[in-house]
Amino acid sequence: MRNEIHIKFSALSQNESFARVTVAAFVAQIDPTMDELTEIKTVVSEAVTNAIIHGYENKGEGLVEIHAEMIDRTVNIMIRDTGIGIKDLAEARQPLFTTKPELERSGMGFTIMESFMDKIEVYSEPNEGTTIYLTKHFVGSKTIVN
């Protein structure tokens, strides 16, 4: 089975929960375990929050784009912003690194994404934005909901 969704929404913090729940509802079609569903929700939340807080500097401007594709029991998710980008991607991916300590950010976003997903790729250019590709292979109960 192959299925996909594509959404764009304003880079506002209140839309983070919309993104998380939308992707979780999409993934629910393959009947994942509760742990797997929680991991997807957490990863989407981290990536979208990073786009809003860091990519668009929490200014309420710009759009966040999500494309999710399901092929059998594998889900590929792309989350993109066209914000300020990441100056030093290697540094940004280090545990506890944050550019916003004044906002009490933990600096664990990429670490969380890497621990919950089977594959993560991050591409970023200063002043052009950031794109994150996430892949997860699901074990789940293997029941397909029609």
ABEGO torsion letter per residue (X at the ends): XBBBBBBBBBBBAAAAAAAAAAAAAAAAAAGBBAAAAAAAAAAAAAAAAAAAAAAAGGAGBEBBBBBBBBBEABBBBBBBBABAEBABAAAAABBGBBABAAAGBAGAAAAAAAAABABBBBBBBBGAEBBBBBBBBBAEAGBBBX
